[in-house]
Amino acid sequence: MNFIYLNWTSILIPFIVGLFVFKSFDKNLKIIFIFVCYGTANEVFTRLLFLLADVRNAMPVLHLYGAVSLGLLFTFYFYVLRGLIDKRIYLILSFVFIVYWVVNSLFIQSIYEYPSLPSSLGDILIILLSIMYFYKVMMEAKIVKLADEPLIWINTAILIYYTGNLFFYILFNNILAVSREFSKITVYYYSALMALFYILIAVGFLKAGKRKTVG
């Protein structure tokens, strides 16, 4: 099996699951489903560029994807962290970061290069937000069974993926000049990480559907 295909085929799992259980989603899960839908559309569009337009560098698409996907996640955490963070400060910081990403893409860094610094900063911010959500869950102690809570699965997926993603790019950039063969192994690692990310999101969607059915 070519694990690189998991880079884009794995996103179809939560996308398909979400279509079936969308009616059971609350506002928070609908934002994550929009995140998944946008990611699916982005992957399909990128593949079409490769196959039909003979495009070899899809970095411009990645620059746009990074800004939109992080914007969606910032919106998600704006709602799930209500009561824990100051809304005005959060909105200002989120807006400043997205503006920084756009300015970097348009005026500072070539759109044909990977946005290393903005991406790393974005990963760190998302990691901190996901940790804050777990902190909120522990402090409130309202969830009786964590394994049945959809947002626990979603947040776990986000924490694992963005932590692993940050580690991947640090590792990849450091070893690329040393061993191209080992760099290929890190690509397989990233593909497996992405597959795990989308599988955990799919589980969260299924938990939401099951909760609605039982309710």
N, C-alpha and C positions, 0 to 999 in steps of 0.2 A: 504493500500500500504506500502511495506517495503522500507523506504527511503534509506536504506543502498545500495540497488541495484543501486541507482542513482550514486554511486561512480564510476561505470564503464559503465553503459548503456547510461548515458548522453553524453559521449564522441562520441557516434555513430552519434549524431545529426550533429555536424560540419563536421565529417568525411564524412558522406553521402552527405551533402550539398556541401562540397568541391569537391567531385568527379564530381558533375554535373556542377559546375561553374569554374572548375580549369583553363580553357582556358582564363578566364577573369582576372586571378591573375597577379599582377606585382611581382617583386622580393621579396618585403616585405611580401606580402600575401602568397607567395610560402613557405617562411621560416616558417610562422605560420602554414601552412597546413602540412609541414613536422613535426612540433611540435605535431600537432594533430594526424598524422599518427603514429608517434612513441609512443605517449600516448596510442593510440588504440591497437597497437601491444603489448605494455607492459601489458595492462589490460587483453588482451586475454591470453597472455603467463602466467600471474600470476594465472588466473582462471584455466587454464589447470594444473598448478602445484598443485593447491589445490585439483582438482577433480581426476586427473589421477595419480599423483605421491605421493599423501597424504602428501604434504608439509604443515607444520603448521606455518613456519616463512619465510616470503617472503622479509625480510629486505635486504638481499644481492641484490635482484632485485631493491629495492627502492634506495639503494646507487647508483647503476648504473644509474637509471632513473633520479635521482636528478642532477647528473653531466651532463648528455646529455641534459636534458630539459633546464637547466639553460644556458648551452652553446649555445643552439639554440636561447634562448631569448636574450642573450648577442649579438649574431650575428644580430638578428632582430633590436635591438636598435642601433647597430653600424651603420646601414644604415639609419634608420629614424631620428637619431640625428645628421646626418652629417651637419657640419657647426656650431654646437653648442658645440661640444666637440673636444678635441685634439685626433686625431686618434691613435697616438702612445701611449699616456698615457692610453687611453681606452683599447687598445689591451693588454698592459702590465698588467693592473689591472685585466682584465678578465682572462688572462692566469694564473696569480698568484692565483686567487680565485679557478679556476678549479683544479690547481695543489694542492692547499691546501685541497680541497674536496677529491681528490684521495688519497693523503697522509694520511688524517684523516681516510679514509675508510680502507686503507691497513695496516697502521702501528700504528695508535693512538687509534681508537675506534673499537670495535668489529663490524663486518658487520652484526651481528645478533641483533644489537641495533639501534634504530632510531638515525640518525645523527642530533641531536637537534641543536647544535651550528652552524655547517655549513648551515643547512637548514634555521635557523633564520637569519643568516647573508645574505644568498642568497635572502630571502624574502625582507629584508631591501634594498638591492641593487636594486632589481627589482622595488620596490615601488618608490625609488628615480628616477630611469630611466623613469618610467611612468609619474611621475610628471614633469620631465624635458621635456618630449614630449608635454604635455599640455602647458607648458611654451613656447615652441618653436612655437606651433600653435597660441597662443595668440600674440606673438611678431611678427610673420610673417603676420598674418591676411590674409592669402591667400584662406582659405576655405570659400566659400560663405554660404553654408548650412551644419553645422556640422553633422546633423542627416543623411546626405547622404554620408558622408565620411566613408569608411570601417575601416580605421585605428583608427578613433575615437571610434568606437564600440570595436575594438580589444583592444585598450589601456585601455578603461574603464573596460573591462572584466579583464584584467591583474591587474589593480590597485585594483579593488574590491576584486578579489580572493586572491592576495598575502597579502593584508592588513588583510583580514579575516582569511587567513591561519596562519599568524603570531599570531593574536589574539587567534585563536583556540588552538594552541599548548601551549601558555602561560596559557590560561584558563584551558585547559584539564589537564596539569601537576599539576596545583595548586589545583584543586578540586577532582582529582582522589583519593587522600588519605582521603578526607573528605566525599565524597558521590559518590559511584559507580552508584547509580541510576541517579543522575544529570549528571554524566559523559556520560551516554547513550544519554541524551538530546543533549549534545554538539556534539556527533557523528552525530545525525540527522541534526544539524545545519551545520556541515561540508559537509554532503551529499547534502543539499540544496544549499550551497555555490558553490560546484563544478558543480551542475546542472546549476546554473545561469551563471557561468563562460563559460561553453560550449555553452549555448544558446546564449549568447551575441557574442561569436565568430562566431556562425552560422549566426547570423544577419549580422555581418560584411561581411561574405562571400556572403550572399545574396545581400547586398548592392553593392558589387563589380560586381556581375553578372548582376544586374539591370542597373548599370552605363554603363556596356559594351553594353548591349542591346539598351539602349537609345542612346548611342554614335554612 
